[in-house]
Amino acid sequence: METDLTKIGMYKDQQYEVIITTIDKDGNSNAAPFGLRVLEDNEVFLRIFEGGNTIKNIKDKGEFIVNITNDPLMFTLSTTNTIPEKYLTRISNKTKNHGELAYLTDADAYFICEVKSLKTGLREDDIKSSDVNFIKSEVVELNIKNKCVKPMNRAIHALIEALVNYSRINIVDENTQKYFLERFLESERVIKRVGNEKEKESIQILKEDLINQGFEI
Ligand SMILES: Cc1cc2nc3c(=O)[nH]c(=O)nc-3n(C[C@H](O)[C@H](O)[C@H](O)COP(=O)(O)O)c2cc1C
């Protein structure tokens, strides 16, 4: 059984945006997006705030599916509510609960995860202060449906936005320049948090160039 996440371009210590699908005790499906960090080739980490359906189902069942997709509609539907059943394929799970699981039918890849440890703590950060669950899970089965699968990462999007603004910074008025520089700082924050080495090097190159041009940043 394949379990090596490097086969789908997911690497240790990197974070990706994924859609997690779960089934509750009554058989209802649920889908929601989450940031997922790779700990080892076959081990992943999630940080999920208390109160949602996904965390409840993960606690009840001890297992879930991670879907790799770049489909904007799937990210939107799963964020605003959940993904309608017509977009899901149900499978009977061969892992410990022998229950039913569901994956996104058009996902480029999906993998079944089994929870190895779940710790809950109080977390205060820029979003909110509430209970948060730290979940380590093992990949028990990886399915690749599209050989060109590429996991979603926020850093490349932030970098492209920063590059577009950079390319326009000398042709806009002062207020817009100020706005671009604020946006640059936000892109830099995202890239430092979830970017790979090339993305971090790129935003640094951009920053130095802006400083050399005389912008205060
Ligand atoms: C791209 C993206 C990434 C997200 N990452 C996380 C995360 O890592 N942890 C978390 O608690 N919520 C995260 N969220 C918010 C959850 O998806 C959101 O709270 C959702 O409503 C939970 O749905 P559920 O009740 O179906 O589980 C993220 C949202 C988006 C759009």
Ligand as a Chemical Component Dictionary entry (heavy atoms), coordinates in Angstrom:
data_LIG
# 
_chem_comp.id                   LIG 
_chem_comp.type                 NON-POLYMER 
_chem_comp.pdbx_formal_charge   0 
_chem_comp.three_letter_code    LIG 
# 
loop_
_chem_comp_atom.comp_id 
_chem_comp_atom.atom_id 
_chem_comp_atom.alt_atom_id 
_chem_comp_atom.type_symbol 
_chem_comp_atom.charge 
_chem_comp_atom.model_Cartn_x 
_chem_comp_atom.model_Cartn_y 
_chem_comp_atom.model_Cartn_z 
_chem_comp_atom.pdbx_ordinal 
LIG C1  C1  C 0 -7.744  27.491 3.196  1  
LIG C2  C2  C 0 -8.310  27.329 4.598  2  
LIG C3  C3  C 0 -7.520  26.758 5.582  3  
LIG C4  C4  C 0 -8.016  26.564 6.877  4  
LIG N1  N1  N 0 -7.221  25.990 7.829  5  
LIG C5  C5  C 0 -7.701  25.769 9.066  6  
LIG C6  C6  C 0 -6.889  25.130 10.057 7  
LIG O1  O1  O 0 -5.729  24.748 9.819  8  
LIG N2  N2  N 0 -7.444  24.927 11.294 9  
LIG C7  C7  C 0 -8.730  25.309 11.596 10 
LIG O2  O2  O 0 -9.168  25.080 12.735 11 
LIG N3  N3  N 0 -9.517  25.906 10.665 12 
LIG C8  C8  C 0 -9.043  26.140 9.423  13 
LIG N4  N4  N 0 -9.831  26.722 8.473  14 
LIG C9  C9  C 0 -11.220 27.081 8.832  15 
LIG C10 C10 C 0 -12.159 25.869 8.741  16 
LIG O3  O3  O 0 -12.166 25.314 7.444  17 
LIG C11 C11 C 0 -13.575 26.336 9.095  18 
LIG O4  O4  O 0 -13.606 26.644 10.470 19 
LIG C12 C12 C 0 -14.659 25.371 8.744  20 
LIG O5  O5  O 0 -15.885 26.044 8.919  21 
LIG C13 C13 C 0 -14.704 24.128 9.593  22 
LIG O6  O6  O 0 -15.767 23.352 9.070  23 
LIG P1  P1  P 0 -16.378 22.071 9.760  24 
LIG O7  O7  O 0 -17.311 22.545 10.848 25 
LIG O8  O8  O 0 -17.135 21.413 8.641  26 
LIG O9  O9  O 0 -15.272 21.247 10.286 27 
LIG C14 C14 C 0 -9.343  26.963 7.184  28 
LIG C15 C15 C 0 -10.131 27.559 6.189  29 
LIG C16 C16 C 0 -9.620  27.752 4.918  30 
LIG C17 C17 C 0 -10.482 28.399 3.869  31 
# 
loop_
_chem_comp_bond.comp_id 
_chem_comp_bond.atom_id_1 
_chem_comp_bond.atom_id_2 
_chem_comp_bond.value_order 
_chem_comp_bond.pdbx_ordinal 
LIG C1  C2  SING 1  
LIG C2  C3  SING 2  
LIG C2  C16 DOUB 3  
LIG C3  C4  DOUB 4  
LIG C4  N1  SING 5  
LIG C4  C14 SING 6  
LIG N1  C5  DOUB 7  
LIG C5  C6  SING 8  
LIG C5  C8  SING 9  
LIG C6  O1  DOUB 10 
LIG C6  N2  SING 11 
LIG N2  C7  SING 12 
LIG C7  O2  DOUB 13 
LIG C7  N3  SING 14 
LIG N3  C8  DOUB 15 
LIG C8  N4  SING 16 
LIG N4  C9  SING 17 
LIG N4  C14 SING 18 
LIG C9  C10 SING 19 
LIG C10 O3  SING 20 
LIG C10 C11 SING 21 
LIG C11 O4  SING 22 
LIG C11 C12 SING 23 
LIG C12 O5  SING 24 
LIG C12 C13 SING 25 
LIG C13 O6  SING 26 
LIG O6  P1  SING 27 
LIG P1  O7  DOUB 28 
LIG P1  O8  SING 29 
LIG P1  O9  SING 30 
LIG C14 C15 DOUB 31 
LIG C15 C16 SING 32 
LIG C16 C17 SING 33 
# 
